Amino acid sequence: VENVRLLDRLSSRRAVVGTLYLTATHVIFVENGSETRKETWVLHSQISSIEKQATTATGCPLLIRCKNFQVIQLVIPQERDCHDVYISLIRLARPVKYEELYCFSFNPKLDKEEREQGWKLVDLNEEYNRMGVPNNYWQISDVNRDYGVCDSYPTEVYVPKSATAHIIVGSSKFRSRRRFPALSYYCKGNNASICRSSQPLSGFSARCLEDEQMLQAIRKANPGSDFIYVVDTRPKLNAMANRAAGKGYENEDNYSNIKFQFIGIENIHVMRNSLQKMLEVCELKSPSMSDFLWGLENSGWLKHIKAIMDAGIFIAKAVSEEGVSVLVHCSDGWDRTAQVCSVASLLLDPYYRTMKGFMVLIEKDWVSFGHKFNHRYGNLDGDPKEISPVIDQFIECVWQLMEQFPCAFEFNERFLIHIQHHIYSCQFGNFLCNSQKERRELKIKERTYSLWAHLWKNCADYLNPLYRSDHSQSQGTLHPQIAPCNFLYKFWSGMYNRFEKGLHPRQSVTDYLMAVKEETQQLEEELEVLQERLANLQKSQSGNNKVKSKQQDRSKQFGLYTSNNSLANTPQEYSNDLKSFPSRSPSQGDEDSALILTQDNLKSSDPDLSANSDQESGVEDLSCRSPSGGTCLPSEDSGKDSDEAVFLAG
Amino acid sequence: MEFAELIKTPRADNVVLHRPFHLAVEGTLCLTGHHLIFSSRRQDNAEELWLLHSNIDSIDKRFVGSLGTIVIKCKDLRIIQLDIPGMEECLNIASSIEALSTLDSVTLMYPFFYRPMFEVLEDGWSSFLLEQEFELLSSVTNEWRLSCVNKDFSVCPSYPPVVIVPKSIDDEALRKVALFRHGGRFPVLSYYHKKNGMAMMRSSQPLTGTNGRRCKEDEKLVNATLRSGRRGFVIDTRPLTVAQQARAKGGGFEQEVHYPQWRRIHKYIERFNILQESFIKLVEACNDQSHNMDRWLSKLEASNWLTHIKELLTAACLAAQCIDREGASVLVHGSEGTDSTLQVTSLAQIILDPRCRTIRGFEALIVREWLQAGHPFQQRCAQSAYSNSKQKWEAPVFLLFLECVWQIHRQFPCSFEFNEQFLLMLFEHAYASQFGTFLGNNENER
């Protein structure tokens, strides 16, 4: 459709005219602008809602909301066209078969072997070995080898050595959806563990001997402690209501040596509504400070984030400080339980704060234990009441921790944002379906590619320049502030307003540090080359003079990639260079540079995944690194800005 | 007066010091004329706390048996608690602190007694003279001159002895204009934008009153900053209704008929007690001991603090935009021209001039736009967020400015030479300091 207008939410003046294309996988808008022809690409699977609004004199407005929080407002000149687009998108955005999803057609031009390698990058067996199991207390159980006991569990689960198949099967019959207690994290240092399950089918008085034995087995697997915590992550009221339906929670009297604890995290429906309310605040055109704060509070979002974090902190503390094992469950044990177990693991084990470890963590606590990705993130058309931002909340918890511990994580914010994007994109097979069983049936590993390999390949873009593996913050357990510092929890505009560049800080210290790091590395390499040359020169100088002219020729070649290196041979000159380097900051770059406090900055180092046209060619992340391309510095970026002063939008 | 008269118990042992996020420490407490000193006296990790009495905002005492507890809330927002054994000692110490922290004579303040332990490298008092500023200015334009009309502070008591004014306006005219402006604060140069030769002036409100008084010299003065055929902007930091009400009290604003080349824009920057209340509520919210997320956000919202920040930044951006984008000269004023006016002019310079984002440049800005420009630090910073007294002159005007700088810093983390710590340090010294920089209300008093 031609002559479509793409509106800017904040300024009606900044609408652009272009052409709208619908393909089998994307909605593409191409600006008419002569030179740039900027393109906006949106994957169908990212579309969460499409709204056709009342026709106006200028055309028919179409509002597309995306799961990665992009909001696109189009005005299509003809009502008929708009209707067609609307009808098409409704169908395209709601596929009914897995085969319709993008990952089955996405081809990053890798051969079979590379694809297989990609899937092997994250190996859970390796991970359990790293944790230190199997050992004297824990063993792998094949009781679920053909999903015979629990179809939402993986085939291989770790259970206490003393838990026989009889106990496991008996316990599974006493748990919702037969999700029996299984190992999530094992702490080598003190034998304490985090186990997970679903709620017991206790009703008002039912008991199950095998289940009681199962919990006892977990306790015995940690000889250092004479009790275990059983953490029910639901609010007490919800758990009690479940009793009427024959479900419920553990009765302390029936189990020997458990300490039972409720941690009130709300259910998926409350979370869905909360996000909805928060997004409404994000979409406000020009909110006053109090509209924003009131709306944020009213959404309850940060309160929920804090509840999840508090639960994780409680468990991490029990494991690391008290040396007590914890069994975590909610109702089915695949939403809140996954959130809480993974937050606790992240706090406990520095490995999960590395890039690779984080992939492993998601694979372990979310993918393998049957978090219902398809239902929660609406990959296929389904019950809207099943949709809920469960993993989004976990990702935000990680971000909140990164804000508190800026040096403790190997990866940066961009890494989180890209993972969030791909949970919804269906571009890679990792998050398809609701369980391991379904994924195996679909032969995901043979037919699609793994996101982890893709992220790993571009890991330079996701590095946190402040991270050092030998830094004290990077080691041991993280102890987040638990004193009443509510202001530690912040609104994450980098995620929820990520497509509105105008709302973000104008300069990124992370990008700047990355550039500095890269430049330093280049200079060091250069230094090495020059030292080698110097050594050669000294050797040959004592020889004859004929060689000298040749050397000069060569130095000209070197001059090609650094201008003054033939002069800067002494270490002092180099260190001077390094010192002056950070001062090439935007403040000094330009004599009369006014700060640009507002307005959309088109230049951004963050690639909007969907706004980039090169997804299919697999080079989408090249644009990430604008500031670090060779010797090019962010100051160049800001230098350009300096000429134009733009001001707070008010 | 001898400080010793006020100190009945100069020293107490076995005192326990509590601070948020720190373990309690036992040690010895000493009182001197200007300091409360606490020392843990532990050999391995001796900890000392030196607290200026002038930093103390409020003090509470309570008793459980013979154990007295003093809670000290500081102007720099710290809260510390001292458990002192012995009722008499505790009462003595509390009353001494109370007396020493509320001395009313400036000359008894610590800066008059302080001797630096470091080597003084330069005379800070003459580091940022307006004459030097003028020299820089003269190298790019000759449209301005230094005027010494106020050399004995007779024309305007809150102005410095020298000011920069348009060259075409003589001292005689300045005296007349001073009579037409609140507190004698006639329009002076605040900032010259080298890029396009536009100027930012600041003043106080014109005294038009209800019958629309005018002053030819004033009109001539402000028009002298305009290029022929160009318009200027008057940024009035009060909303129109407030400006209109001010006429009843003899104040007012520039009326179009008399200033046809000027467009007036009204902004709304809160002042005095509203700011002070907002500040108190904000600090209350920060100190909230509940674990409840909702309480924090609603308290933050109810404090309105961020609204004030936003309003102020918007006004400063407007001023900067008028100068840089519109290529227009700007005159900024509110009522007295000593508070919101200075916030706007100094923030606009931070936005426009990279020099102001260096340490030295920022110091120069504070001297020029706050100290010499006559911001009444002593009145405004007499009490902080914990004060119980409701005097009407206290207001966190300077703090609000510092936070706005911090907010800009957050958006442009690579554009400032200094860090957050520098801003915090300035905040602390504005409220209590060993240095005399922020003493007094204007150059005349200093």
Boltz contact constraints between the chains, C-beta under 6 A:
constraints:
  - contact:
      token1: [A, 289]
      token2: [B, 306]
      max_distance: 6.0
  - contact:
      token1: [A, 289]
      token2: [B, 307]
      max_distance: 6.0
  - contact:
      token1: [A, 289]
      token2: [B, 310]
      max_distance: 6.0
  - contact:
      token1: [A, 290]
      token2: [B, 301]
      max_distance: 6.0
  - contact:
      token1: [A, 293]
      token2: [B, 297]
      max_distance: 6.0
  - contact:
      token1: [A, 293]
      token2: [B, 300]
      max_distance: 6.0
  - contact:
      token1: [A, 293]
      token2: [B, 301]
      max_distance: 6.0
  - contact:
      token1: [A, 294]
      token2: [B, 301]
      max_distance: 6.0
  - contact:
      token1: [A, 296]
      token2: [B, 297]
      max_distance: 6.0
  - contact:
      token1: [A, 297]
      token2: [B, 294]
      max_distance: 6.0
  - contact:
      token1: [A, 297]
      token2: [B, 297]
      max_distance: 6.0
  - contact:
      token1: [A, 297]
      token2: [B, 298]
      max_distance: 6.0
  - contact:
      token1: [A, 302]
      token2: [B, 293]
      max_distance: 6.0
  - contact:
      token1: [A, 303]
      token2: [B, 293]
      max_distance: 6.0
  - contact:
      token1: [A, 303]
      token2: [B, 294]
      max_distance: 6.0
  - contact:
      token1: [A, 306]
      token2: [B, 293]
      max_distance: 6.0
  - contact:
      token1: [A, 484]
      token2: [B, 289]
      max_distance: 6.0
  - contact:
      token1: [A, 484]
      token2: [B, 291]
      max_distance: 6.0
  - contact:
      token1: [A, 486]
      token2: [B, 293]
      max_distance: 6.0
  - contact:
      token1: [A, 486]
      token2: [B, 296]
      max_distance: 6.0
  - contact:
      token1: [A, 505]
      token2: [B, 411]
      max_distance: 6.0
  - contact:
      token1: [A, 506]
      token2: [B, 411]
      max_distance: 6.0
  - contact:
      token1: [A, 506]
      token2: [B, 412]
      max_distance: 6.0
  - contact:
      token1: [A, 507]
      token2: [B, 412]
      max_distance: 6.0
  - contact:
      token1: [A, 507]
      token2: [B, 413]
      max_distance: 6.0
  - contact:
      token1: [A, 507]
      token2: [B, 414]
      max_distance: 6.0
  - contact:
      token1: [A, 509]
      token2: [B, 413]
      max_distance: 6.0
  - contact:
      token1: [A, 512]
      token2: [B, 414]
      max_distance: 6.0
  - contact:
      token1: [A, 585]
      token2: [B, 414]
      max_distance: 6.0
  - contact:
      token1: [A, 586]
      token2: [B, 414]
      max_distance: 6.0
  - contact:
      token1: [A, 586]
      token2: [B, 415]
      max_distance: 6.0
  - contact:
      token1: [A, 587]
      token2: [B, 354]
      max_distance: 6.0
  - contact:
      token1: [A, 587]
      token2: [B, 357]
      max_distance: 6.0
  - contact:
      token1: [A, 587]
      token2: [B, 415]
      max_distance: 6.0
  - contact:
      token1: [A, 592]
      token2: [B, 195]
      max_distance: 6.0
  - contact:
      token1: [A, 593]
      token2: [B, 354]
      max_distance: 6.0
  - contact:
      token1: [A, 594]
      token2: [B, 324]
      max_distance: 6.0
  - contact:
      token1: [A, 594]
      token2: [B, 351]
      max_distance: 6.0
  - contact:
      token1: [A, 594]
      token2: [B, 352]
      max_distance: 6.0
  - contact:
      token1: [A, 595]
      token2: [B, 351]
      max_distance: 6.0
  - contact:
      token1: [A, 595]
      token2: [B, 412]
      max_distance: 6.0
  - contact:
      token1: [A, 597]
      token2: [B, 317]
      max_distance: 6.0
  - contact:
      token1: [A, 645]
      token2: [B, 324]
      max_distance: 6.0
  - contact:
      token1: [A, 645]
      token2: [B, 325]
      max_distance: 6.0
  - contact:
      token1: [A, 647]
      token2: [B, 317]
      max_distance: 6.0
  - contact:
      token1: [A, 647]
      token2: [B, 321]
      max_distance: 6.0
  - contact:
      token1: [A, 648]
      token2: [B, 313]
      max_distance: 6.0
  - contact:
      token1: [A, 648]
      token2: [B, 314]
      max_distance: 6.0
  - contact:
      token1: [A, 648]
      token2: [B, 317]
      max_distance: 6.0
  - contact:
      token1: [A, 650]
      token2: [B, 314]
      max_distance: 6.0
